[in-house]
Amino acid sequence: MAYEFERKQRITVLGGGPGGYEAAIAGAQLGGEVTLVERVGVGGSAVLTDVVPSKTLIATAEAASAIGDAADLGVQFFSRTETGRPIRPEVAVNIAAVNKRLLGLARQQSEDMKSTLIRSGVKIVQGEGRLDGPDAVIVSTGRGAGAIDFDRIEGDTTVISVGASPRVLASAVPDGERIFTWTQLYNLQAIPEHLIVVGSGVTGAEFASAYTALGSKVTLISSRDQVLPGEDADAAAVIENVFRRNGMTVLSKSRADSVVRTENGVVATLSDGRTVEGSHCLMAVGAVPNTAGIGLEEAGVQLTESGHIRVNRVARTSVPSIYAAGDCTTFLPLASVASMQGRTAMFHAMGDAVNPTEIRNVASNIFTQPEIATVGWTQRQIEEGIAQGDIYKLPLSENPRAKMMGIKDGFVKLFARTGSGTVIGGVIVAPKASELIFPIALAVEHRLTVDQVSRAFTVYPSLTGSITDAARAMHIVL
Ligand SMILES: Cc1cc2nc3c(=O)[nH]c(=O)nc-3n(C[C@H](O)[C@H](O)[C@H](O)COP(=O)(O)OP(=O)(O)OC[C@H]3O[C@@H](n4cnc5c(N)ncnc54)[C@H](O)[C@@H]3O)c2cc1C
């Protein structure tokens, strides 16, 4: 009997962010010969400029707020003058040290991920890659000159995970000194006296919240009537209220037409002619996928008008040998989703068991203070009749642990299918909501009913107690 030699499947991954990284690890684990092409650093924007630096900055902002809030719990800070008179010490944030710390953490995480890839047998090629038809990638490596300055990698399967970059408006071009994208903010050596944030989506809201806690005067310019458009309206209302209470100026229904430098700062001109002067400005007006000029259309890959790659639930594009994961695709722009898509693509390509990604089950979080975590169907979808559900909202002011901790704002909201009581979604607004949403995400993923959720023990007293309390209140009487 003749045995046919079966060669390893050759996989090329373009981009080393969460999508590409997870695809490469899964491909190698499943026995593929994997090459990962990355132009900047392993970990991608997620690790180097977006998630890791921003969440590290926010950890400092939370520490600064905790000092302020501690007074409510009876903690006093004072020092004494030479005469023994007590005086209040100033709380100051050394942003240069904070930025050094967060960039160091990001670099270290990138190095750790690179080591894991190498240990897993993934070959890393540093350079700018583009498709050369459906089965090959050309990489400009920067080595040598002219025609020998590239590698051509042939493969059986390609995963495109090239991410996205900050959107830049021609009338408000970031210079990295006074006008910033979120990737440039970490150059700051001093806390901005007055930071104007243009854009009240997730990124704008997170930085506005953090810089208020770090000591900046912040003006948030929001084109909509409420911050965080598209998010749960009750949650957005809580956050906007907290923002204003903390001294932030929120300009609603205000579109910034231009932002330019002045002698000592910046001036934003709104579409109604008003102007806002500040010391610095953060432009947080969305992101564009890095899909232009990398041979996608030429290889037959379908894109949307916005340049996102059309993928199905197993991350496959319109070309069978090409998959795509992360922010460059039509799925949600989240690191967790990018990772899931990267893994799913490989499981599918290598013939392993696949669970198609279900966008509705994705848990996500907005790292403002307090945080907003959501999963499943939304209240708006229920109210518009897209999903059939009952809604129950429990303010945290009724939770004993929240009272002990001095938590002033927030709630737990559950959505359950009308009739059956199956949990179909939820929203939590609370400190560390990102940690509290998991039981609801589990319930949504595994289609638990409110009765099943409420039968599980929560610790007394605990914030999660509000989840079981809400579930209990939604019990359907037979
Ligand atoms: C400020 C901010 C905070 C965020 N916080 C969170 C959060 O808390 N949680 C969360 O889940 N998500 C968060 N996100 C979203 C998250 O950053 C993205 O969803 C995630 O980075 C997507 O991963 P990715 O692999 O698609 O792309 P990326 O992380 O962008 O990686 C893409 C990589 O591809 C490389 N690349 C691009 N083109 C080429 C090419 N032609 N050749 C070679 N390499 C190339 C890039 O250099 C980059 O390294 C945040 C985003 C922002 C802006």
The ligand as an SDF file (V2000), in Angstrom:
LIG
                    3D

 53 58  0  0  0  0  0  0  0  0999 V2000
   -8.2440   53.8710   22.5650 C   0  0  0  0  0  0  0  0  0  0  0  0
   -8.7950   52.4980   22.3060 C   0  0  0  0  0  0  0  0  0  0  0  0
   -9.0760   51.6660   23.3610 C   0  0  0  0  0  0  0  0  0  0  0  0
   -9.5730   50.3910   23.1240 C   0  0  0  0  0  0  0  0  0  0  0  0
   -9.8790   49.6010   24.2020 N   0  0  0  0  0  0  0  0  0  0  0  0
  -10.3830   48.3760   23.9900 C   0  0  0  0  0  0  0  0  0  0  0  0
  -10.7180   47.5440   25.0900 C   0  0  0  0  0  0  0  0  0  0  0  0
  -10.5830   47.9420   26.2480 O   0  0  0  0  0  0  0  0  0  0  0  0
  -11.1800   46.3000   24.8420 N   0  0  0  0  0  0  0  0  0  0  0  0
  -11.3350   45.8220   23.5730 C   0  0  0  0  0  0  0  0  0  0  0  0
  -11.7590   44.6700   23.3940 O   0  0  0  0  0  0  0  0  0  0  0  0
  -11.0290   46.5920   22.5060 N   0  0  0  0  0  0  0  0  0  0  0  0
  -10.5660   47.8550   22.6800 C   0  0  0  0  0  0  0  0  0  0  0  0
  -10.2470   48.6370   21.6090 N   0  0  0  0  0  0  0  0  0  0  0  0
  -10.3790   48.0670   20.2610 C   0  0  0  0  0  0  0  0  0  0  0  0
   -9.1410   47.2320   19.9300 C   0  0  0  0  0  0  0  0  0  0  0  0
   -7.9830   48.0280   20.0450 O   0  0  0  0  0  0  0  0  0  0  0  0
   -9.2340   46.6620   18.5360 C   0  0  0  0  0  0  0  0  0  0  0  0
  -10.4760   46.0330   18.3740 O   0  0  0  0  0  0  0  0  0  0  0  0
   -8.1170   45.6540   18.2780 C   0  0  0  0  0  0  0  0  0  0  0  0
   -6.8810   46.3110   18.2690 O   0  0  0  0  0  0  0  0  0  0  0  0
   -8.3370   44.9460   16.9390 C   0  0  0  0  0  0  0  0  0  0  0  0
   -7.3250   44.0230   16.7270 O   0  0  0  0  0  0  0  0  0  0  0  0
   -6.8080   43.7090   15.2540 P   0  0  0  0  0  0  0  0  0  0  0  0
   -5.9700   42.4960   15.3570 O   0  0  0  0  0  0  0  0  0  0  0  0
   -7.9330   43.7310   14.3180 O   0  0  0  0  0  0  0  0  0  0  0  0
   -5.9440   44.9840   14.8340 O   0  0  0  0  0  0  0  0  0  0  0  0
   -4.7310   45.7670   15.4560 P   0  0  0  0  0  0  0  0  0  0  0  0
   -4.5880   45.5890   16.9250 O   0  0  0  0  0  0  0  0  0  0  0  0
   -4.8930   47.1450   14.9340 O   0  0  0  0  0  0  0  0  0  0  0  0
   -3.4760   45.1040   14.7540 O   0  0  0  0  0  0  0  0  0  0  0  0
   -3.2780   45.1680   13.3830 C   0  0  0  0  0  0  0  0  0  0  0  0
   -1.8060   44.9990   13.0970 C   0  0  0  0  0  0  0  0  0  0  0  0
   -1.6220   44.8680   11.6890 O   0  0  0  0  0  0  0  0  0  0  0  0
   -0.4380   45.5520   11.3360 C   0  0  0  0  0  0  0  0  0  0  0  0
   -0.5400   45.8630    9.9190 N   0  0  0  0  0  0  0  0  0  0  0  0
   -1.4510   46.6630    9.3060 C   0  0  0  0  0  0  0  0  0  0  0  0
   -1.2580   46.6700    7.9770 N   0  0  0  0  0  0  0  0  0  0  0  0
   -0.1980   45.8570    7.7430 C   0  0  0  0  0  0  0  0  0  0  0  0
    0.4700   45.4680    6.5730 C   0  0  0  0  0  0  0  0  0  0  0  0
    0.0750   45.8930    5.3710 N   0  0  0  0  0  0  0  0  0  0  0  0
    1.5290   44.6380    6.6940 N   0  0  0  0  0  0  0  0  0  0  0  0
    1.9320   44.2040    7.9190 C   0  0  0  0  0  0  0  0  0  0  0  0
    1.3290   44.5280    9.0580 N   0  0  0  0  0  0  0  0  0  0  0  0
    0.2710   45.3490    8.9720 C   0  0  0  0  0  0  0  0  0  0  0  0
   -0.4180   46.7620   12.2330 C   0  0  0  0  0  0  0  0  0  0  0  0
    0.9080   47.2420   12.3810 O   0  0  0  0  0  0  0  0  0  0  0  0
   -0.9590   46.1990   13.5260 C   0  0  0  0  0  0  0  0  0  0  0  0
    0.0870   45.7430   14.3510 O   0  0  0  0  0  0  0  0  0  0  0  0
   -9.7780   49.9340   21.8060 C   0  0  0  0  0  0  0  0  0  0  0  0
   -9.5080   50.7790   20.7360 C   0  0  0  0  0  0  0  0  0  0  0  0
   -9.0450   52.0520   20.9750 C   0  0  0  0  0  0  0  0  0  0  0  0
   -8.7720   52.9620   19.8170 C   0  0  0  0  0  0  0  0  0  0  0  0
  1  2  1  0
  2  3  1  0
  2 52  2  0
  3  4  2  0
  4  5  1  0
  4 50  1  0
  5  6  2  0
  6  7  1  0
  6 13  1  0
  7  8  2  0
  7  9  1  0
  9 10  1  0
 10 11  2  0
 10 12  1  0
 12 13  2  0
 13 14  1  0
 14 15  1  0
 14 50  1  0
 15 16  1  0
 16 17  1  0
 16 18  1  0
 18 19  1  0
 18 20  1  0
 20 21  1  0
 20 22  1  0
 22 23  1  0
 23 24  1  0
 24 25  2  0
 24 26  1  0
 24 27  1  0
 27 28  1  0
 28 29  2  0
 28 30  1  0
 28 31  1  0
 31 32  1  0
 32 33  1  0
 33 34  1  0
 33 48  1  0
 34 35  1  0
 35 36  1  0
 35 46  1  0
 36 37  1  0
 36 45  1  0
 37 38  2  0
 38 39  1  0
 39 40  1  0
 39 45  2  0
 40 41  1  0
 40 42  2  0
 42 43  1  0
 43 44  2  0
 44 45  1  0
 46 47  1  0
 46 48  1  0
 48 49  1  0
 50 51  2  0
 51 52  1  0
 52 53  1  0
M  END
$$$$
